[in-house]
Amino acid sequence: MKWSLLLAVLVTASADRPKRARLADDGVFASLQPQDSEYRELRSLDGVWQFRLAPRADPERGFRGLPMPVPSSYNDITEHASVRDHLGWAWYSTEAWVPRSWAGQRAVLRVGSAHYTASVYVNGALVVTHSGGHLPFAADVTDRLQPGQANLVTVAVNNTLTDVTVPQGRTVYKDNNTNYVYPAGYATLEYNFDFFNYAGIHRPVVLYTTPPTFIDDVVVTTTLENDGTATVKYHVSTSSRLSDDSATIEVSLATPDGSVMAEAAGSTGSISVTAPQLWWPYLMDAQPGRQYTLEVRMAAASGARDVYRQKFGIRQFSWNATTLAVNGRPVYIRGFGMHEDSDLRGKGLDLPLIVKDFNLIEWVGANCFRTSHYPYAEEIMDAADARGILVIDETPAVSLDYSATAGDDRLLNEHLAALDGMIRRDKNRPSVFIWSLSNEAKTSQPEAVPYYTRLVNYARTLDGTRPITAVLNTYPDAELVAPLIDVVCANRYFGWYSDTGHTEVIELQSEHFFTLWHETFHKPVINSEYGADTVAGLHEEPTFVFSEEYQTQLMARNFHAFEAMRARGWFAGEMIWNFADFMTKQDTTRVVGNRKGIFTRQRQPKMAAHLLRSRYWGLARLTDWPDLPLPADLMFSDSYTALDDDQCPAP
Ligand code: GCB
C-alpha cells in the first residue's frame, strides 16, 4: 500500500476540497444502477481496505492504520470505543487494477453510499465530493485512471452532522461547561433521531466502463388502459465525452419470462402491451413481482455502441380521499418500519441479511415496508421489486427542525438534493408506492408551509405517478403540512410513550386519533408507527412494560382499533415499529438499542412475530385473496381479523 501517496492526499485534502454544486453533485449522474453488458464492464472494489481515522483536532494527519471491510460501517468492527464513537474524517484506501483493455473507454467510479460527507480521490487527485448518506454518487475518472496498472482509490468520509445536514445534528463543545469539568477541546456529536449515526462506506464501490458516448438515463412509466391493454412509455437520454457525436436508440421489450414481444425506435416512445402480466404485491396474486425488461440499444455516429437493460413492472397506482389502489384494486398496507441495521456491519450492505429479511417479511405475510428513515440500498429495492413488496420510500429527513435555519436555504437545498437523488434513483421501481418526504419533522411550525410546498412541488415535477406523504407526529388540530400531501402517515405510541403500562386505553385513543386525521384532512390514513420496547425472553403476566406479553397485548389492542377503522374505508394500513431491534446512541431510555423489533437484531422472532403473522395472513385473506391457503404452521388462527370482545376482553 502506498502510504506515502495516501499521506500526500491527507495533507492536501482540506485545501483542495471544492464547494459542492447543488442540486446536482459535482460528480456525474449516478441514478442508473451499474450493470455488465456486452459494451460495459463492471468491477467491484469491495473487500478489505486500509483505514485510518483523522484526529478531530488535526484532521490532516491520519493515524492508526487498520484493515476495514467495504461495504460496512466502521464503528463496530474494532475493539476501540474511539473508533465506534469517532467524530470527523476517516480515510479509506485500496488499490484497483485496471486492465489495458479499458484504454479508450469512459470509466466511472461509483460509491453506492457513504455517510455523511465524502471526498473521493483517484491516484491522489480529487474526483468528487458528496454530502448525504444513503444515496449513490459517481465521478467520471477516465482522465485519472491508469489502465494497465494498479490505481490508488481513496475515500474520506466525515460523519459530522450540522444544522444544515439531512439529518441534522450538532457538535457540542463541552469544555466551557461550568457545572462539569471536561478535557480541553472535548466535544460530542448530538442528534435527535433514534438510531446510531453509523458511518463509513456503506454500500458497494464499483468501477465501470461505458463507451465515450453512452446511455445516461432511462425512464419507464406504465398505464393500464380501459380495454385491458397497457401502455409502456419510455424515455432514454444519452451523453457523450466527445464534443460532437449523435446517437440513435432502439429498444425491445421482453416479458417476465424473457421473450421479446415488441421493438421500437427513438429515444422517446410508447409501446402497447396486450394481455399484460401485471406486477402485483405479495399475496395479492399467485405470481407477485413480475417484471418486464426494456433493452435499450444505442448506436452513435462515432461507432460507439451501448446497451442497458432496465427492469420495470407493468402496474398502476391510484389514490383518492379514502383509498390506495394497485391496478385498480384497493390495497390495505400490512407493513413494517425498518432500518438498515445489524450486528458488526451496522448499516453496511449485507446480502445474507437482505435475503433473510425478505424471507421473514414473506413469512409474516407483510406486503409493505417503509425505508425509515433514509433510502435503502439498491439491492434491497431490487428484492422488493422482485418479491412484490410495496415500499414507502423515505428521504433521510428525520426529526428536522428547520426553524433553526430560518431565512437560510441550505437545509432545504440539502433536503431537495436528497429527494432528487432518491426519486431519480428509484423512479423505475415497481415496488415504490409512495414517496415520503420526511419523518417527524416540525410540521406544525409556520415555516413548514413554504418549506414543504417547495418539496412537494419538486417531487411532483419529478414523478406524478405516485402519491406523496410526510410521516407526521403532530396532532391534527396543529398540523400544517397534511393539506399538501396525498396520504396521511401518522406515528403514535399509545400505551407506550403515553399512558405507559395501560393497554386498556389504546383502542379508544387510537380510534379517536386516527379518525380525527381523516375527518380533518379527508385523505387515506396509515398508522405508520406503533409499538413497545421488548426484551426478548422477558415474560410478565399480568403484562408489564418491556415484557413479551406487553408487546403482544399492546398489538392486540391496536388491532381492535385498526379493525374498527378499516371497516370505515379510509384507514389504509398499519405498520408496526419495528421489524427488528436496532442500535441507537447510548441513552438511559435504550437498553443497547431500540427493542421494539418483532424480531431480535439477530432476526429471531419474539412472541409478537407469531401474533403479527397470524394477523397479516388473516388480513391478506380478508382483503386480497379469499382462498389464500394459510401456512400450515401458523400458530394462532386468524382471529385478529375478526375480533370480538371475548377475544380481547376489557380488564
Ligand atoms: C418514532 C420515530 C422512530 C423511533 C420510534 C421510537 O416516532 O419515528 O425513529 O425509533 O419513534 O421507538 O421511539
Residues whose N, C-alpha, C, O or C-beta is under 5 A from the ligand:
A	BS01	GCB	D194 N491
